[in-house]
Amino acid sequence: MIPFLDLKTINAQYRESLVEACTRVIDSGWYIAGNELAQFEKEFAAYCGAKHCIGVANGLDALILTLRAWKVLGKLKDGDEVIVPANTYIASILAITENRLKPVLVEPNEASFNLSPSNVEAAITSRTRVILPVHLYGQIANMPAIMAIAAQNNLLVLEDSAQAHGASLNGQKVGGWGHASGFSFYPGKNLGALGDGGAVTTNDDELADTLLALRNYGSHEKYKNIYQGVNSRLDEMQAAMLRVKLRHLEREIDERRSVADQYLHGITNSQVILPHVETNHVWHLFVVKVKRRADFQNHLLQKGIQTLVHYPIPPHKQEAFHDWPSMSFPVTEQIHEQVVSLPMGPNMSHEDVQKIIDAINTF
């Protein structure tokens, strides 16, 4: 069986360095908010081309706490609108609703799956305060156009970069475009921890300072709480392991691009719609569209190939939002009905990728 993602093999190549990092943390006697976190935050901020990085417990908290910090700073208030793509993972929406803000869902660009600038412009009202572009599957959204729209309308931009570590446009990586950016280090991400983890990057000193307190019970100084904060800190162990893996991220991205190029040049089945590449894609996922999805997945499974669907149900159709008025997003709904994620990882052999291509071309 060719697995969708072989994390065991990916991490095994760094075993010695990971064990060394873990040992360093164990021997330090300092397990929360220590040197490993401080160093990782410095290194990841530099990688993204941002001034600050604030490590948090997970990617959802990265988004939630950023929006909450803007409320604390008086830039947002309950009921303000946040424009977000309708076809995103539900976490992007949950960050908005958790802050008692109103998500305004818009259709994505049908080719790239990313936020459509023209649809953003059409959705802006007097209550719009934030644009939340999601760099879906590893391809950066049209950030020059989105930032221009934000500037024209005095809006904040929060990048959801959970799937796009290292993606760039015009020489600027994700995490350095918007007023802030939320990252996830979930194990399956391009930069994945060996557990949960997340971070916010920003060039805003005031926002960074507020986030540092909010993630730590609302406190900069122990027992002095200036905000009603939470406990959401990237721990020393995960920070140490992320420091190891960050050093290899660019090489792994290149290896993912090699797999993607093989797919793009080898898949010739007209029933399979290949990804549309507009920018510097980092291929967190290689997502195709197939009308007969169940048959397609079963065909590949019979050939010993595992696939996944990201994501079968769009947010506006989820039971969690059953109280929303009836919504229709035809482009989004078609995407969710037809997308299939093929195996993708930096450790895939040329032979395995060719086996997948051959199986797809016989469907």
Secondary structure, 3 states (H helix, E strand, C coil): CECCCCHHHHHHCCHHHHHHHHHHHHHHCCCCCCHHHHHHHHHHHHHHCCCEEEEECCHHHHHHHHHHHHHHCCCCCCCCEEEEECCCCHHHHHHHHHCCCEEEEECECCCCCCECHHHHHHHCCCCEEEECCECHHHCCCCHHHHHHHHHHHCCEEEEECCCCCCCEECCEECCCCCCEEEEECCCCCCCCCCCCCEEEEECCHHHHHHHHHHCECCEEECCEECCCCCECCCCHHHHHHHHHHHCCHHHHHHHHHHHHHHHHHHCCCCCEECCCCCCECCCCCEEEEECCHHHHHHHHHHCCECCECCCCCCHHHCHHHCCCCCCCCHHHHHHHHHEEEECCCCCCCHHHHHHHHHHHHCC
